[in-house]
Amino acid sequence: MKKLFLFALSFAFGLALMAQNESKKAVDKKSTTQKTTQVKPVTTTTPATQTAQIQPTQPGPSPDDVMKVNTAEHNFGKIKQGVPVTYYFELKNISDKPLVVENTYASCGCTTPDKIVDPIMPGATAKLKVQFNAAAVGPINKDVHIKLAGIAQDKTVKITGEVLPPEPVQQPKSNN
């Protein structure tokens, strides 16, 4: 019984291959007799792809749907080089579920945001400490990213300002 089944299966497979070869020959013959320079792609579908329907992707919630920040940008103003400064962004949960901050990170190593460890309960506020260490003289324009659990898009806040060079140390005058 198994042999008969395997024979029938191989016979059907062989017929399918022969039909495919004949179909390909006919297509090749037809394409060589036509004098066109345009190449037309051939597409095939299987029953599985015919029944599959593509569902449009629904955008998930954005960080602004579940959280409000006291300010999108904090300006430190003019600060001295080599003197770290700190600011606390206030994050308020405006959803009806606890809000988990998965990660916080900055656009460069001179900016260090702390991670908020505990979930922010509905209606509650948490403070995100961001420290900036002014190593280079010039304008400050840094991004701080807040990654929330279950939300694909990060919330970005900014710190700005200007780093001034340190004041030169004046040497005492000698009385010689």
N, C-alpha and C positions, 0 to 999 in steps of 0.2 A: 504494500500500500504506500509506504514511504517513497519507494523507488518510483512508482507511478506518479505520485505528487511532484517529486523533484523533477522528473522528466517533463511533466506538463508545465511546470514553472520555468524551466530552462527553455522549453520550446516557445513559451509566450515571451520571454525576455529576448530570445533570438529574433522573433518576429518584430518586436518593438525596435530593436537595433536596426534591422533591415529597413523598416519603414522610415526610420529617422535618416538613414543613409540615402534612401531614395528621395526623400524630401529635400535633403541638403543638395543632392545632385541636381534636382529640378530647380532649386533656387540658384545654384551656381550657374547652371545652363542659361536660365532666364537672365541673370545679371550680366553674363558675358555677351548675350545677344543685344541687350539694350545699350545704346550709346549715350550714356549720361555720365557726368562727372560728379554727381551728387551721391554720397553714400548715405543709405538709409539704415538706421539701426534696427535690428530684429529683436523683439522682446517676446518672451514667453511667460505664460502664467500657469500656475498649478492650481488645482482646486483649493488648496490651503490659502494661497494668496488672493484668490478671487473672493473668498468669504471674509477675509480679514478686513476690518474697517479701522481706519486711522482715527483715533480720538484726538480732538484738539487738546493741547495741554492747557490746563487751567493755571494761571499764575497763582502762586501761594501768597500768603499774607506778607506784607512788607513790614519792616521794623516799625515804621510810623503807625501801623495799625494797632500795635500792642504797647508801644512805648513812646513817651514824650521826653525830650531832653531840654533842660533849662535854657541852653543856648547851643546853636550849631557851630559857633566859633568863639574862641576866647582869645583876646589880644592882650599879651603880656606887656605891651608898650616897649619902652627902651629898657633893656637889661644889660648888666655887665657880663662880659665874657668870663667863663669859668665859675659863675655863680649859679647853681641850680635854682629853678623856680618851680612852683607847684600850683596846680589848679584842680578843683574838684567839680566835675560835671555831675549834675543831678539827673538820674534816670528814674522816671516814674512809670510804673506799670499801669496802663490804662485798659488792660484786658480783664477778663473774669477768671483767668487761670494764672498760677504762679509762672513767673518769667525766669528762665535760666540763661545766664550769660555763659556761653561755652568758652569764649576766648576774647581777649582784647589784645590788639597789637598795633604797632605804629609803623609809619612809613620809613623810619630810620632808627638807628641805635641810640641816637641822642635823646629820643623821646621814649619814656617808659610808663605805660599805663599799668596800674595794678589790676589783677583779676578779681572780679566780684565772685566770691565763693558761694554765698547763700542765695537761694532763689528769692526773687523780688515778688512779694505777695501782691495780689490785686489791690490797687489803690495805694500801695506803699512806694517809697522812694529809696533809692540806694545812691551812694556817692562813688563815682569813679575817679580815683586819684590818678592824675597825669603829671609826671615830672619831666621837665626839660632841662638838660645840661648843656648850656651854651658853650660849645667848644670852639666854634668858628664865628668870626665877625661877619655880620651881614643880616639880611632879612630872614625872618622865620616864617615858614609856611609848611606846616607838618600835618599829616592826616593821622587820626586815631580811629581804628576800626573796632566795632563792637559786633561780635558774632553771637546771635541768639539761637538757642536750641529750637529746631523745627522750622527755621526761617532761612531760606537760601541766601538772601541778600544781606550783606552787612550794613550796619548803620555807621556812617562816617561823620565824625566831628573834627574840627580843625583847631589848631593853635597857631597864632601868628604873633608877630612882634618884630623887634630889631635888636640885634646883639651889638653892643658898643665895645670898642677895645678897652682894655683895662687902663686906668689912669697911670701915667708913668710915676714911678717912685722918685721923689725928690731927695737928692742927697744933701745932707746938712753942709752948710758952708764952713770951711775951716778958717780959723783966725790967724793964719800964718802970714 
